[in-house]
């Protein structure tokens, strides 16, 4: 399967499904105001954040990092910038720093599914399987169509040999992406193990 972080590299293969999943959790402009941050600072932060995500989409993570930092300096309550900063750090191979960014994002807004997903991948890469499962389940509560979280959750259930749960997740994934070759192959493998 593509798009899975390995323990050795802790980096994602930048498959299209991952990029779509992360962007879907971070593409909206934050408009709500918060105490202490001026409207001008928020607008400036949004400009930096938008530029950073453009670089992130081009897999220019080292160039995106300082722009996310500038966005957060202007508006430390911008959850979309915290999420993007977390994914940037993760892809730069700095999972501990990414975890801090995702955690800050969730502290500001617990409904940030992409940040929960990031925490799931970090926990999985650190061998904390139960924590990864909890994070992915939380991601799917707040972002029900989050296929990156579904992928991690299904893969982990397969590794745990909980084929019935894996099959349920793959079926859910196929409802979102009916033509996903990864979900189809995973479901077939899980069902094959169930019927043994």
VOGUDREN-237306 format. One record per atom (N, C-alpha, C, O): y, z, x; residue in three letters. Coordinates in steps of 0.1 Angstrom, whole numbers, padded with zeros to 4 digits, always signed. Each point is the difference from the previous one (the first is absolute). Layout:
YZXALA ...
//
This chain:
-0012+0000+0008UNK +0012+0000-0008UNK +0012+0000+0009UNK +0001+0006+0010UNK +0010-0013-0014UNK +0012+0000+0007UNK +0009+0011-0005UNK -0002+0005-0011UNK +0013-0002+0018UNK +0010+0009-0004UNK -0003+0014+0001UNK +0006+0009-0007UNK -0016-0005+0015UNK -0004+0014+0001UNK +0004+0006+0014UNK -0002-0007+0010UNK +0008+0019-0010UNK +0004+0006+0013UNK -0013+0004+0006UNK -0010+0005-0006UNK +0009-0005+0019UNK -0011+0005+0008UNK +0004+0013+0006UNK +0012+0002+0003UNK -0021+0007+0000UNK +0003+0012+0007UNK +0006-0003+0014UNK +0009+0008+0004UNK -0014-0018+0002UNK +0005-0003+0014UNK +0014-0004+0000UNK +0009+0005+0007UNK -0005-0015-0016UNK +0013-0006+0001UNK +0010+0007-0010UNK +0012+0000+0003UNK -0017+0006-0014UNK +0008+0006-0010UNK +0010-0010-0005UNK +0011+0004-0006UNK -0013-0017+0007UNK +0009-0010-0005UNK -0007-0008-0011UNK -0012-0002+0000UNK +0020-0004-0009UNK -0005-0008-0010UNK -0001-0015+0005UNK +0009-0004+0007UNK -0019-0003-0011UNK +0000-0014+0001UNK +0010-0004-0011UNK -0001+0006-0011UNK +0011-0014+0013UNK +0011-0002-0009UNK -0004-0011-0011UNK +0006-0010-0002UNK -0017+0013-0005UNK -0005-0009-0010UNK +0010+0000-0012UNK +0008+0009-0002UNK -0007-0020-0005UNK +0009-0002-0011UNK -0001+0011-0010UNK +0010+0004-0005UNK -0022+0000+0002UNK -0001+0011-0010UNK +0007+0012+0004UNK +0006+0007-0009UNK -0006-0003+0021UNK +0006+0012+0005UNK +0016-0001-0001UNK +0006+0008-0006UNK -0001-0020+0010UNK +0014-0002+0000UNK +0005+0001-0015UNK +0010+0006-0003UNK -0017-0013-0006UNK +0003+0000-0014UNK +0000+0014-0005UNK +0009+0004-0008UNK -0019+0004+0011UNK -0002+0013-0005UNK +0011+0009+0005UNK +0006+0008-0008UNK -0002-0009+0020UNK +0010+0009+0006UNK +0014-0004-0006UNK +0007+0009-0004UNK -0004-0022+0003UNK +0012-0004-0005UNK +0002+0004-0015UNK +0011+0004-0004UNK -0022-0005-0003UNK +0001+0003-0014UNK +0004+0014-0003UNK +0006+0004-0010UNK -0009+0005+0020UNK +0004+0014-0001UNK +0013+0002+0006UNK +0005+0012+0000UNK +0002-0022+0005UNK +0012+0003+0008UNK +0011-0011-0002UNK +0010+0000+0007UNK -0011-0009-0016UNK +0009-0011-0001UNK +0012+0002-0009UNK +0009-0008+0001UNK -0008+0019-0009UNK +0011+0001-0009UNK +0011+0007+0007UNK -0002+0009+0008UNK +0014-0012-0012UNK +0012+0006+0005UNK +0002+0014-0007UNK +0000+0000-0012UNK +0002+0010+0020UNK +0002+0013-0006UNK +0015+0001-0005UNK +0009-0002+0008UNK -0007+0006-0020UNK +0013+0000-0005UNK +0005+0014-0004UNK +0012+0002-0003UNK -0021+0007+0001UNK +0004+0013-0004UNK +0008+0007+0011UNK -0003-0001+0012UNK +0013+0008-0016UNK +0009+0007+0010UNK -0006+0014+0002UNK -0007+0006-0008UNK +0010+0000+0020UNK -0004+0013+0003UNK +0012+0007+0006UNK +0009-0006+0006UNK -0009+0019-0006UNK +0011+0008+0005UNK +0001-0003+0015UNK -0010-0001+0007UNK +0022+0001-0002UNK +0003-0001+0014UNK +0000-0014+0006UNK +0005-0001+0011UNK -0009-0009-0018UNK +0000-0013+0006UNK +0009-0009-0008UNK -0002-0001-0012UNK +0012-0005+0018UNK +0010-0008-0007UNK -0006-0013-0005UNK -0010-0004+0006UNK +0016-0002-0015UNK -0004-0012-0006UNK +0000-0011+0012UNK -0009-0008+0001UNK +0019+0008+0007UNK +0001-0009+0011UNK -0011+0001+0010UNK -0006-0009+0005UNK +0002+0022-0002UNK -0011+0003+0009UNK -0013-0005-0006UNK -0008-0005+0008UNK +0006+0007-0021UNK -0012-0005-0006UNK -0001-0015+0000UNK -0011-0005+0003UNK +0022-0002-0005UNK +0000-0014+0001UNK -0003-0005+0014UNK -0007-0010+0002UNK +0013+0016+0008UNK -0002-0003+0014UNK -0015+0002+0003UNK -0006-0008+0007UNK +0001+0019-0012UNK -0014+0004+0003UNK -0009-0011-0006UNK -0010-0004+0006UNK +0013-0001-0018UNK -0008-0010-0007UNK +0000-0013+0008UNK -0010-0007+0001UNK +0021+0004+0005UNK +0001-0012+0009UNK -0009+0001+0012UNK -0008-0010+0003UNK +0008+0021+0003UNK -0009+0002+0012UNK -0014+0000-0005UNK -0009-0006+0007UNK +0006+0012-0018UNK -0014+0001-0005UNK -0005-0014-0003UNK -0011-0004+0004UNK +0019-0004-0011UNK -0004-0014-0003UNK -0003-0008+0012UNK -0009-0008+0001UNK +0018+0009+0009UNK -0002-0007+0013UNK -0013+0004+0007UNK -0007-0008+0005UNK +0005+0021-0006UNK -0012+0006+0007UNK -0013-0005-0007UNK -0009-0004+0007UNK +0009+0003-0020UNK -0012-0005-0007UNK -0002-0015+0003UNK -0011-0004+0000UNK +0022-0003+0001UNK -0002-0014+0004UNK -0007-0002+0013UNK -0009-0008+0002UNK +0013+0016+0008UNK -0006+0000+0013UNK -0015+0005-0001UNK -0008-0005+0007UNK +0006+0015-0015UNK -0013+0006-0002UNK -0010-0011-0005UNK -0011-0002+0004UNK +0016-0006-0014UNK -0007-0011-0006UNK -0004-0010+0011UNK -0010-0007-0001UNK +0018+0005+0011UNK -0002-0009+0011UNK -0009+0007+0011UNK -0002-0006+0010UNK -0002+0018-0013UNK -0008+0008+0010UNK +0008+0003+0013UNK -0006+0001+0010UNK +0019+0000-0012UNK +0009+0004+0012UNK +0003+0015-0002UNK +0011+0004-0003UNK -0021+0004+0005UNK +0001+0014-0003UNK +0009+0007+0010UNK +0008+0009-0004UNK -0008-0012+0017UNK +0009+0006+0009UNK +0015-0003-0003UNK +0008+0008+0002UNK -0005-0020-0008UNK +0013-0003-0004UNK +0004+0007-0013UNK +0012+0003-0002UNK -0022-0001-0006UNK +0003+0006-0013UNK +0003+0015+0001UNK +0007+0006-0007UNK -0014+0000+0017UNK +0001+0015+0001UNK +0015+0005+0001UNK +0003+0009-0008UNK +0005-0014+0017UNK +0014+0005+0000UNK +0008-0003-0012UNK +0009+0008-0004UNK -0012-0018-0003UNK +0007-0003-0013UNK -0004+0010-0011UNK +0009+0005-0007UNK -0022-0001+0007UNK -0004+0010-0010UNK +0007+0014+0004UNK +0005+0007-0008UNK -0004-0005+0021UNK +0006+0012+0005UNK +0015+0001-0004UNK +0005+0010-0005UNK +0002-0022+0006UNK +0014-0001-0004UNK +0002+0003-0015UNK +0009+0006-0004UNK -0019-0012-0003UNK +0001+0002-0015UNK -0001+0015-0003UNK +0007+0005-0009UNK -0016+0002+0016UNK -0003+0014-0003UNK +0012+0009+0005UNK +0003+0010-0006UNK +0004-0015+0017UNK +0012+0007+0004UNK +0011+0000-0011UNK +0007+0009-0002UNK -0006-0021-0004UNK +0010-0002-0010UNK -0004+0007-0013UNK +0009+0006-0007UNK -0022-0006+0003UNK -0004+0006-0012UNK -0014+0006+0002UNK -0010-0007-0002UNK +0010+0020+0006UNK -0013+0006+0002UNK -0009+0003-0012UNK -0011+0005+0001UNK +0017-0009-0013UNK -0008+0002-0012UNK -0006-0013-0005UNK -0006-0001-0011UNK +0007-0010+0019UNK -0005-0013-0004UNK -0015-0001+0002UNK -0005-0002+0011UNK -0003+0004-0022UNK -0014+0001+0002UNK -0006-0014+0004UNK -0010+0000+0007UNK +0016-0011-0011UNK -0005-0013+0004UNK +0001-0002+0015UNK -0008-0006+0007UNK +0019+0012-0001UNK +0001-0001+0015UNK -0010+0009+0006UNK -0005-0003+0011UNK +0003+0015-0016UNK -0010+0009+0006UNK -0014-0006-0001UNK -0008+0000+0010UNK +0005-0007-0021UNK -0013-0007-0001UNK -0001-0011+0011UNK -0010-0001+0007UNK +0020-0007-0007UNK +0000-0011+0010UNK -0001+0005+0014UNK -0006-0006+0009UNK +0014+0017-0006UNK -0001+0006+0013UNK -0014+0004+0004UNK -0005-0001+0011UNK -0001+0008-0021UNK -0014+0004+0002UNK -0010-0011+0003UNK -0008+0001+0009UNK +0009-0012-0017UNK -0008-0012+0003UNK +0003-0006+0013UNK -0009-0005+0007UNK +0021+0005-0003UNK +0004-0006+0013UNK -0006+0008+0011UNK -0006-0005+0009UNK +0007+0018-0009UNK -0005+0009+0010UNK -0016-0001+0000UNK -0006+0000+0011UNK +0000-0001-0023UNK -0014-0001+0000UNK -0004-0013+0007UNK -0010+0000+0008UNK +0016-0011-0011UNK -0003-0013+0007UNK +0003+0000+0014UNK -0005-0009+0008UNK +0014+0018-0003UNK +0003+0001+0014UNK -0010+0009+0007UNK +0002+0002+0012UNK -0012+0003-0019UNK -0010+0009+0006UNK +0004+0014+0002UNK -0004+0007+0009UNK +0014-0002-0018UNK +0004+0014+0001UNK -0002+0007-0013UNK +0009+0003-0008UNK -0022+0000+0005UNK -0004+0005-0013UNK +0006+0014-0002UNK +0003+0003-0012UNK -0001+0005+0022UNK +0005+0014-0003UNK +0015-0001-0005UNK +0004+0007-0009UNK +0004-0016+0016UNK +0013-0002-0005UNK +0001-0007-0014UNK +0008+0004-0008UNK -0018-0013+0006UNK -0001-0007-0013UNK -0003+0011-0011UNK +0006-0001-0011UNK -0015+0010+0014UNK -0003+0010-0009UNK +0012+0009-0004UNK +0002+0003-0012UNK +0006+0000+0022UNK +0013+0007-0003UNK +0009-0008-0010UNK +0006+0006-0009UNK -0005-0019+0012UNK +0009-0008-0009UNK -0006-0001-0014UNK +0008+0001-0010UNK -0021-0003+0009UNK -0006-0001-0013UNK +0002+0013-0008UNK +0002+0001-0012UNK -0004+0010+0019UNK +0001+0013-0006UNK +0014+0003-0005UNK +0002+0005-0011UNK +0008-0009+0019UNK +0014+0002-0004UNK +0002-0009-0013UNK +0007+0005-0009UNK -0012-0017+0009UNK +0002-0009-0011UNK -0006+0007-0013UNK +0007-0001-0010UNK -0019+0007+0011UNK -0006+0006-0011UNK +0007+0013-0004UNK +0000+0003-0012UNK +0006+0004+0021UNK +0007+0012-0003UNK +0012-0004-0009UNK +0004+0008-0009UNK +0002-0019+0012UNK +0012-0005-0007UNK -0004-0006-0014UNK +0007+0002-0010UNK -0019-0008+0009UNK -0005-0006-0012UNK -0015-0001+0001UNK -0005-0009+0006UNK -0002+0017-0013UNK -0014+0001+0000UNK -0007-0012-0006UNK -0012-0002+0000UNK +0020-0007-0006UNK -0006-0012-0007UNK +0001-0012+0009UNK -0001-0012-0004UNK +0001+0014+0017UNK +0001-0011+0010UNK -0015-0004+0004UNK -0005+0005+0010UNK -0001-0013-0017UNK -0014-0004+0002UNK -0003-0006+0013UNK -0010+0003+0006UNK +0019-0011-0001UNK -0002-0006+0014UNK +0000+0010+0011UNK -0008-0001+0009UNK +0016+0012-0011UNK -0001+0011+0010UNK -0013+0008-0001UNK -0005+0003+0011UNK +0001-0001-0023UNK -0013+0007-0001UNK -0011-0009+0006UNK -0009+0005+0007UNK +0009-0018-0009UNK -0009-0009+0006UNK +0000+0001+0015UNK -0010+0001+0007UNK +0022-0001-0001UNK +0002+0002+0014UNK -0007+0013+0005UNK -0007+0000+0011UNK +0010+0011-0018UNK -0007+0012+0004UNK -0015-0001-0001UNK -0007+0006+0009UNK +0002-0013-0018UNK -0015-0003-0001UNK -0005-0007+0012UNK -0010+0005+0006UNK +0017-0015-0002UNK -0005-0008+0012UNK +0001+0008+0013UNK -0008-0001+0008UNK +0019+0009-0007UNK +0001+0009+0012UNK -0011+0010+0000UNK -0007+0002+0010UNK +0004+0005-0021UNK -0011+0010-0001UNK -0013-0007+0004UNK -0008+0006+0007UNK +0006-0018-0013UNK -0013-0007+0003UNK -0001-0003+0015UNK -0011+0002+0006UNK +0022-0006+0000UNK -0001-0003+0014UNK -0002+0012+0009UNK -0005-0001+0011UNK +0008+0013-0016UNK -0002+0012+0007UNK -0013+0007-0004UNK -0003+0011+0005UNK -0005-0018-0013UNK -0013+0005-0003UNK +0000+0011-0011UNK -0010+0007-0003UNK +0022-0006-0004UNK +0001+0010-0011UNK -0003-0007-0013UNK +0010-0003-0008UNK -0022+0000+0005UNK -0005-0008-0011UNK +0004+0006-0013UNK +0005-0007-0009UNK -0007+0020+0006UNK +0003+0006-0013UNK +0015-0001-0002UNK +0004-0002-0012UNK +0004+0005+0022UNK +0015-0001-0001UNK +0004-0014-0004UNK +0009-0003-0008UNK -0016-0007+0015UNK +0004-0014-0003UNK -0003-0003-0014UNK +0008-0007-0007UNK -0020+0011+0002UNK -0003-0003-0014UNK +0010+0007-0010UNK +0004-0007-0009UNK +0000+0019+0012UNK +0010+0007-0009UNK +0013-0008+0000UNK +0006-0002-0010UNK -0002-0003+0022UNK +0013-0007+0001UNK -0001-0013-0008UNK +0009-0004-0007UNK -0020-0004+0009UNK -0002-0012-0007UNK -0001+0002-0015UNK +0006-0008-0008UNK -0012+0018+0004UNK -0001+0003-0015UNK +0014+0003-0005UNK +0003-0004-0011UNK +0005+0011+0018UNK +0014+0003-0004UNK +0008-0013+0000UNK +0008-0002-0009UNK -0010-0006+0019UNK +0007-0013+0000UNK -0003-0008-0012UNK +0009-0006-0006UNK -0022+0006+0001UNK -0003-0008-0011UNK +0004+0006-0013UNK +0002-0006-0011UNK +0001+0019+0011UNK +0006+0007-0012UNK +0014-0005-0003UNK +0004-0003-0011UNK +0003+0001+0022UNK +0014-0004-0001UNK +0003-0015+0002UNK +0010-0005-0004UNK -0020-0002+0010UNK +0001-0014+0002UNK -0014-0006-0004UNK -0008-0004+0008UNK +0005+0003-0021UNK -0013-0003-0005UNK -0006-0013+0005UNK -0012-0002+0000UNK +0021-0008+0003UNK -0005-0013+0005UNK +0000-0001+0015UNK +0001-0011+0006UNK +0000+0022+0001UNK +0001+0000+0015UNK -0013-0004+0007UNK -0009+0008+0002UNK +0007-0021+0001UNK -0012-0005+0005UNK -0003+0005+0014UNK -0012+0001+0004UNK +0022+0002+0004UNK -0002+0006+0013UNK -0007+0013+0000UNK -0009+0003+0007UNK +0014+0006-0017UNK -0007+0013-0002UNK -0014-0002-0006UNK -0009+0007+0004UNK +0007-0017-0013UNK -0013-0003-0005UNK -0009-0004+0011UNK -0012+0005+0000UNK +0016-0013+0009UNK -0008-0005+0011UNK -0004+0012+0009UNK -0012+0002+0003UNK +0021+0007+0000UNK -0004+0012+0009UNK -0009+0009-0008UNK -0010+0005+0006UNK +0012-0003-0018UNK -0008+0009-0008UNK -0014-0006-0002UNK -0010+0008+0002UNK +0009-0020-0005UNK -0013-0006-0002UNK -0008-0001+0013UNK -0012+0004+0000UNK +0019-0007+0011UNK -0007-0001+0013UNK -0005+0014+0004UNK -0011+0001+0005UNK +0019+0009-0008UNK -0004+0014+0003UNK -0012+0004-0008UNK -0009+0007+0005UNK +0009-0010-0018UNK -0011+0004-0008UNK -0013-0007+0005UNK -0011+0005-0001UNK +0012-0018+0005UNK -0011-0007+0005UNK -0006+0007+0013UNK -0012+0002+0001UNK +0021+0003+0008UNK -0004+0007+0012UNK -0006+0013-0004UNK -0010+0004+0007UNK +0014+0002-0017UNK -0006+0013-0005UNK -0012-0002-0008UNK -0007+0009-0005UNK +0003-0022+0003UNK -0012-0004-0008UNK +0001+0004-0014UNK -0010+0003-0007UNK +0023-0002+0002UNK +0002+0003-0015UNK +0003-0013-0006UNK +0011-0004-0003UNK -0022-0004+0001UNK +0001-0014-0004UNK +0005-0002-0014UNK +0007-0009-0003UNK -0010+0019-0006UNK +0005-0001-0014UNK +0015+0001+0000UNK +0007-0008-0007UNK -0001+0018+0014UNK +0014+0001+0001UNK +0007-0013+0006UNK +0010-0004-0004UNK -0017+0000+0015UNK +0005-0012+0007UNK +0001-0012-0010UNK +0010-0008-0001UNK -0021+0006-0007UNK -0001-0011-0009UNK +0011+0001-0011UNK +0006-0010-0003UNK -0003+0022-0001UNK +0011+0002-0010UNK +0014-0004+0006UNK +0008-0006-0007UNK -0006+0010+0019UNK +0013-0004+0007UNK +0000-0015+0002UNK +0011-0006-0003UNK -0022+0000+0007UNK +0000-0015+0002UNK +0003-0007-0013UNK +0007-0010-0001UNK -0013+0015-0010UNK +0002-0006-0013UNK +0015+0001-0004UNK +0006-0009-0006UNK +0000+0021+0008UNK +0014+0002-0003UNK +0008-0010+0008UNK +0010-0006-0005UNK -0013+0004+0018UNK +0007-0009+0009UNK -0001-0014-0006UNK +0010-0007+0001UNK -0021+0003-0005UNK -0002-0014-0006UNK +0008-0002-0012UNK +0003-0011-0004UNK +0000+0022-0004UNK +0008-0002-0011UNK +0015-0004+0004UNK +0007-0006-0007UNK -0003+0011+0019UNK +0013-0003+0005UNK +0000-0013+0007UNK +0010-0008-0002UNK -0020+0006+0010UNK -0001-0013+0008UNK -0014-0006-0002UNK -0009+0002+0008UNK +0008-0009-0019UNK -0013-0006-0004UNK -0007-0009+0011UNK -0012-0001+0000UNK +0020-0004+0008UNK -0006-0010+0010UNK -0001+0006+0014UNK -0001-0007+0010UNK +0003+0020-0009UNK -0001+0007+0014UNK -0014-0001+0005UNK -0009+0005-0005UNK +0007-0012+0017UNK -0013-0001+0006UNK -0005+0013+0005UNK -0012+0003+0000UNK +0021+0006+0005UNK -0004+0013+0004UNK -0005+0008-0011UNK -0011+0007+0002UNK +0018-0007-0013UNK -0005+0008-0012UNK -0013-0005-0005UNK -0009+0008-0004UNK +0008-0021+0003UNK -0013-0006-0005UNK -0012+0003+0009UNK -0010+0004-0005UNK +0012-0005+0018UNK -0010+0003+0010UNK -0004+0015-0001UNK -0011+0003+0001UNK +0022+0005-0001UNK -0003+0015-0001UNK -0007+0004-0012UNK -0010+0008+0001UNK +0013-0014-0013UNK -0006+0003-0012UNK -0015-0004+0000UNK -0009+0007-0004UNK +0007-0019+0010UNK -0014-0005+0001UNK -0008+0010+0009UNK -0012+0003-0004UNK +0017+0001+0015UNK -0007+0008+0009UNK -0003+0014-0007UNK -0011+0005+0002UNK +0021+0001-0008UNK -0001+0013-0007UNK -0011-0001-0011UNK -0008+0009-0001UNK +0009-0020-0007UNK -0010-0001-0011UNK -0014-0002+0006UNK -0010+0005-0006UNK +0009-0012+0017UNK -0013-0002+0007UNK -0006+0013+0005UNK -0012+0002-0001UNK +0021+0007+0005UNK -0005+0013+0005UNK -0004+0009-0012UNK -0009+0008+0001UNK +0016-0009-0012UNK -0003+0008-0012UNK -0013-0004-0006UNK -0008+0009-0004UNK +0004-0022+0005UNK -0012-0004-0006UNK -0012+0002+0009UNK -0012-0003-0005UNK +0013+0009+0016UNK -0011+0002+0009UNK -0007+0013-0004UNK -0010+0003+0006UNK 
//
